[in-house]
Amino acid sequence: MALRARDIIRECRVLAAFTEEPGFTTRTFLSPPMHGVHGHLRGWMTRLGLQVHIDAAGNLRGRRPASFGDAPTLFIGSHLDSVPRAGAFDGVLGVVLGLALVDLIGPAPLPFAIEVVGFSEEEGVRFSVPFIGSRAMAGTVDEDLLARSDSQGVTVREAIRAFGLDPERIGEVGVNGPAVGYLEFHIEQGPVLDGLGLSVGLVDAIVGLTRGELHFAGRANHAGTTPMTGRRDAAAGAAEWILEVERQGRLVPGLVATVGRIDTTPGATNVIAGDCRCSLDVRHVDDRQRTEAVGSLLAAAERIASARRLTVAWDARLDQPAVSMDSGLVQALERAVEQSGLAPHHMASGAGHDAMIMAQRMRSAMLFLRSPGGISHHPAESVLEDDVAAALQVGRAMVLTLAERHG
């Protein structure tokens, strides 16, 4: 098991080298480096005897047929894209672990098929909307999403076509047959398991997420000749509001609120900012508390803008409800953890994952692996070899448990 764990970690680091930015791992939806990732993993899938194809959303899919007759499918997957200057394990680890699990099971007869999926997009970097790959498999990609543009004016539809795929076949991506469920291995991306000294954790629910952009508008003017009392500084208004986001985020237990991007116009040193656009990301496992927090933050933006003679507009980009994992699959995963000699620990995920989209279509469950130091979305992101070995052992026990139930 230890040798397999080393192989998994090595494979993740190999895949990290397929990047848009030399020296860092940056890989957005259907960017050219994704061809390299697909080619590398496709070779491995073929050697395992899987039936391999890339669907119209750019998802890489390798299928191990059931041992007999028509049977449901167990889907195992995660995403292959990354945030800018990412680590080597977010998303990719779940795909590589899935393939290693198929390899470990070998030719053993199973009453269901296993399909390992590498989703084309989860992070929402290129088009400011996440989960394009899993949305396609869940059957929820619509015309509005396909028409969405990136910073270069390229639409999702055009990006799919440029990658050599047919966007008109996006409706064929969805899962239509019976499913055992969806299982996702993923690094925690936080400090909880590391603080508890645990290798793995069972995800009971994934937090709800609100994401959008605020636009503060004032008036640009000369920085040297405009008195402080006469200014309508959009950047100053945004700065005051950002501190209010932090203040309110600390008041509600379990709430996190983040402004991660700020853009000012005209963006010159000697010009007062006439416009300032700020991202907003709000998360909570309780949708009511999340919605109330967003409402409070938008009201604060209105108050600040009015006091500073600015205007403010809100552009909602995402309103993703919290999602509970399937209790039956979580119980089966808990049993697999115990059979592997590990202590089960239940937790909520503070990050969004493909599992919350797949849960719209089928029963879903997630197993977290410890993130040393709680570091993720950063080149220093890492995993421990023993934890990877433990996750692989849990995965094998999970497949055997499900096989008993479906036999």
ABEGO torsion letter per residue (X at the ends): XAAAAAAAAAAAAAAAABBABBGBBBBBBGBAAAAAAAAAAAAAAAAAGBBBBBBAAGBBBBBBBBABEBBBBBBBBBBABBBBGBBAABGAAAAAAAAAAAAAAEABBBABBBBBBBBABAAGAAAGBBGAAAAAAAGABBAAAAABBBAAGBBAAAAAAAAGBBAAAAAAABBABBBAEBBBBBBAGBAAAAAAGBABBBBABBBBBBBBBBBBBBBBBBAAABBAAABBBAAAAAAAAAAAAAAAAAABBGBBBBBABBBBOAGBAABBBABBBBBBBBBBABAAAAAAAAAAAAAAAAAAAAAAGBBBBBBBABBBBBBBBBAAAAAAAAAAAAAAGBBBBBBBBABBBAAAAAAAABBBBBBBBBBBGGBBGBAABBBBAAAAAAAAAAAAAAAAAAAAAAX
